[in-house]
Amino acid sequence: MKSNALLMLMLIPALLKAQSTSKFVIDPSSSFTLSGVSNVNEFDCELKEGFCEDQLSIGYSHKNGNVYFKNANLSVSVSKFDCNSKYITRDMKKTLKEEEFPFMEFELLSIENFNNENSTNALAEALVTISGHTNKYFLKYDVEPASKSSYKLKMISDFKMKEFGIDPPSAMMGLIKVHDTITVEIDLHITLL
């Protein structure tokens, strides 16, 4: 499922062997959260019903200790976010321009200095597209084995909304203002098939 696949990409390097394709399943207990702060309070928007047990197949190649991906394009549905408040959820989806851009798109390009064992603060080069604007980032993440064939991935990264052409929302005629920085937290549990 395309909306679930994005998160898989961040973890794949921990599972790669000397082959060109690997198959994975994302456990439904995985989470993806957007967090922000306003001058009044904090908010968390979690991806609900965004994970399923569909199989994902990703191609890759190794070169000089790095892993390179081809056509590793994945999406997360903006409609699946829930901020535990009808009004904040509505405002977040409006801010992300859900009707015009219903998906946040991710394309994994490469992983630098990949280690098949535990990887702490490994760097993933990725293209991130939100509200129709694409930027390239080097994202840090941690991977640890949970069992012989399953892994846990943790990634926390800050993004500026203005980098994606998004004006931070405000309410009550500007009395409540959301800060420009939004934090993306990914906690994945995946199994190699």
C-alpha positions as CSV (number, residue, x, y, z in Angstrom):
1,M,0.0,0.0,0.0
2,K,1.5,3.3,-1.1
3,S,0.5,5.3,2.0
4,N,2.3,2.8,4.2
5,A,5.4,2.3,2.1
6,L,7.2,5.6,2.9
7,L,8.2,4.6,6.3
8,M,9.6,1.3,5.1
9,L,12.3,3.1,3.1
10,M,14.0,4.6,6.2
11,L,14.6,1.1,7.6
12,I,15.5,-1.0,4.6
13,P,19.3,-0.5,4.9
14,A,19.4,-2.3,8.2
15,L,18.0,-5.4,6.5
16,L,19.9,-5.5,3.2
17,K,22.1,-8.4,2.3
18,A,24.1,-9.0,-0.9
19,Q,21.0,-9.2,-3.1
20,S,19.3,-6.6,-5.3
21,T,15.7,-6.9,-3.8
22,S,14.4,-7.4,-0.3
23,K,10.8,-7.9,0.9
24,F,9.5,-6.4,4.1
25,V,6.3,-6.0,6.2
26,I,5.6,-3.0,8.4
27,D,3.9,-4.0,11.7
28,P,0.7,-2.0,12.4
29,S,2.0,-1.0,15.8
30,S,4.5,1.3,14.1
31,S,3.9,5.1,14.4
32,F,4.4,8.3,12.5
33,T,3.9,11.6,14.3
34,L,4.0,15.3,13.4
35,S,4.5,17.6,16.4
36,G,4.4,21.3,16.7
37,V,4.2,24.3,19.1
38,S,2.2,27.4,19.1
39,N,2.4,30.4,21.4
40,V,-0.4,28.8,23.4
41,N,0.3,25.0,23.5
42,E,1.9,21.9,21.9
43,F,0.2,19.4,19.5
44,D,0.8,16.0,18.2
45,C,-0.7,14.6,15.0
46,E,-0.4,10.8,14.6
47,L,-0.9,8.8,11.4
48,K,-4.0,6.6,12.1
49,E,-4.6,3.4,10.3
50,G,-1.6,4.2,8.2
51,F,0.2,0.9,8.5
52,C,-0.9,-2.5,7.2
53,E,0.9,-5.8,6.7
54,D,1.3,-5.5,2.9
55,Q,4.6,-6.8,1.5
56,L,7.0,-4.2,0.1
57,S,9.7,-5.0,-2.3
58,I,12.6,-2.5,-2.7
59,G,15.6,-2.7,-5.1
60,Y,19.1,-1.4,-4.1
61,S,22.8,-1.6,-4.9
62,H,26.0,-1.3,-2.7
63,K,29.0,0.9,-3.6
64,N,31.9,2.0,-1.5
65,G,30.1,1.3,1.8
66,N,26.9,3.1,0.7
67,V,23.5,1.8,-0.3
68,Y,21.8,3.3,-3.3
69,F,18.1,3.0,-4.2
70,K,16.2,3.3,-7.5
71,N,12.6,4.4,-7.7
72,A,12.0,4.1,-4.0
73,N,9.1,6.5,-4.0
74,L,6.6,6.3,-1.1
75,S,3.6,8.3,0.2
76,V,1.8,9.0,3.5
77,S,-1.9,10.1,3.2
78,V,-2.5,13.5,4.9
79,S,-6.1,12.4,5.5
80,K,-4.9,9.7,7.9
81,F,-3.5,12.2,10.5
82,D,-5.4,12.7,13.7
83,C,-4.3,15.5,16.2
84,N,-6.7,14.4,19.0
85,S,-8.7,17.5,18.4
86,K,-11.2,18.0,15.6
87,Y,-10.1,21.7,15.1
88,I,-6.4,21.1,15.2
89,T,-6.8,18.1,12.9
90,R,-8.8,20.3,10.5
91,D,-6.3,23.1,10.6
92,M,-3.3,20.8,10.1
93,K,-4.9,19.2,7.1
94,K,-5.7,22.6,5.7
95,T,-2.2,23.8,6.4
96,L,-0.7,20.8,4.5
97,K,-3.2,21.6,1.6
98,E,-4.7,18.1,1.8
99,E,-7.2,18.7,-1.0
100,E,-4.6,19.9,-3.5
101,F,-1.8,17.6,-2.2
102,P,-3.3,14.5,-0.5
103,F,0.0,12.8,0.1
104,M,3.4,13.6,1.7
105,E,5.9,12.0,-0.7
106,F,9.3,10.5,0.3
107,E,12.0,9.1,-2.0
108,L,15.0,7.4,-0.5
109,L,18.1,8.0,-2.5
110,S,20.9,6.5,-0.5
111,I,22.3,5.5,2.9
112,E,25.9,6.6,3.8
113,N,28.3,4.4,5.6
114,F,25.8,1.6,6.0
115,N,26.4,-1.1,8.7
116,N,24.3,-4.3,8.8
117,E,24.5,-4.4,12.6
118,N,23.1,-1.7,14.9
119,S,23.2,1.7,13.1
120,T,23.2,4.8,15.3
121,N,22.8,8.2,13.7
122,A,23.1,6.7,10.2
123,L,22.5,9.2,7.4
124,A,19.8,8.6,4.8
125,E,19.7,10.9,1.8
126,A,16.1,11.5,0.9
127,L,13.8,13.8,-1.1
128,V,10.8,15.0,0.9
129,T,7.7,16.5,-0.8
130,I,5.1,18.3,1.2
131,S,2.4,20.5,-0.3
132,G,3.9,20.1,-3.7
133,H,7.4,21.4,-2.7
134,T,10.4,19.0,-2.7
135,N,13.6,19.4,-0.7
136,K,16.6,17.1,-0.2
137,Y,17.7,16.2,3.3
138,F,20.2,14.0,5.1
139,L,18.1,12.4,7.9
140,K,19.6,10.7,11.0
141,Y,18.1,7.5,12.3
142,D,18.8,4.6,14.6
143,V,18.2,0.9,13.8
144,E,18.4,-2.0,16.2
145,P,17.5,-5.7,15.7
146,A,14.4,-6.8,17.6
147,S,14.7,-10.5,16.6
148,K,16.5,-12.6,14.0
149,S,14.3,-11.1,11.2
150,S,12.7,-8.0,12.7
151,Y,14.0,-4.5,13.4
152,K,13.1,-1.3,15.1
153,L,13.8,2.1,13.4
154,K,13.6,5.4,15.2
155,M,14.0,8.8,13.4
156,I,13.3,12.3,14.7
157,S,13.9,15.2,12.5
158,D,12.8,18.9,12.4
159,F,11.5,20.6,9.2
160,K,10.6,24.2,8.6
161,M,7.2,24.7,7.1
162,K,8.3,27.6,5.1
163,E,10.8,25.4,3.3
164,F,7.8,23.7,1.7
165,G,5.9,26.9,0.9
166,I,3.7,26.6,3.9
167,D,2.8,29.5,6.1
168,P,2.5,28.4,9.7
169,P,-1.2,28.6,10.7
170,S,-2.7,31.2,13.0
171,A,-6.1,31.5,14.7
172,M,-8.2,34.1,16.5
173,M,-7.1,37.0,14.2
174,G,-3.4,36.2,14.8
175,L,-3.5,35.8,18.6
176,I,-2.6,32.1,18.3
177,K,0.5,31.4,16.1
178,V,2.1,28.1,15.3
179,H,5.9,28.1,15.1
180,D,7.5,27.4,11.8
181,T,9.3,24.2,12.9
182,I,7.5,20.9,12.8
183,T,9.0,17.7,14.2
184,V,8.6,14.3,12.4
185,E,9.0,11.2,14.5
186,I,9.0,7.8,13.0
187,D,9.0,4.6,15.1
188,L,8.9,1.6,12.8
189,H,8.7,-2.1,13.5
190,I,9.4,-4.2,10.4
191,T,10.0,-7.8,9.5
192,L,12.2,-9.2,6.7
193,L,10.4,-11.9,4.7
